[in-house]
Every structure is written in structure tokens, then in C-alpha cells.
Amino acid sequence: MSNEKIKVEKGSGNIYKDLGFPNPEEMQAKAHLVFKIEDIITERGLKLDEADKILCISTSELSDLLDGHFRHFTIDRILSLLRKLDHDIEIVLHKRPANTPPAALRISTSAD
């Protein structure tokens, strides 16, 4: 075993921010929503060709989405896919208290 020290940095909690992606909060929110879509498809036991019919998108688009290639999908479009999967969307706005970290975009889902 080597005594070589490995430099470790604590992440911010947002991999997109840590990797320098533009709009990291939006990317993280999209990722969270896409994970939810994948969970719903899995829970329902749907195959891609069944899910794409429900979502009205091509199998290749759905495959790209589930593989994490969602940059060209807007949050609005991803939310519309969740609605097509019979999920309600609720958006809640909170005023950011003074002297707190910058305003953020957070996604939370209820346990079904």
C-alpha cells in the first residue's frame, strides 16, 4: 500500500456547480425531476416503448433523457412529462430572508 496522500475536496452538494457547468441549480433540478420520471417508469414496470407513448416523445429522446442527456429539455418540458405520468406539480415560492445564502432552486417530491 502506498503512503501517497490523496487530495480530497468537499463538494458543494451540487455536482454541476463543482464541475463548472453553466446554470448548475437548474441542471441539478432537472436531474432530480428526471430521476423521478425514471422512478415512476420503473415502479409501473413500463418498457421504454410503452413509456414513450404515454409521454408522447420518441424512444431515443426518452433514452437520452434517462441517460442524463437532458440539457436541451427545459424544466417546463420535464414537468409536462411528469404530468403525463399523472403527477401533480406544486410550485411554492419563499422570500429569501436577509443575510442568508443566495436564492436557490430546490425540488422536493412526496413519498408515493
HELIX and SHEET records of a PDB file:
HELIX    1   1 ILE A   15  ASP A   18  1                                   4    
HELIX    2   2 PRO A   24  GLU A   43  1                                  20    
HELIX    3   3 LEU A   48  LEU A   55  1                                   8    
HELIX    4   4 THR A   59  LEU A   66  1                                   8    
HELIX    5   5 ILE A   75  LYS A   84  1                                  10    
END                                                                             
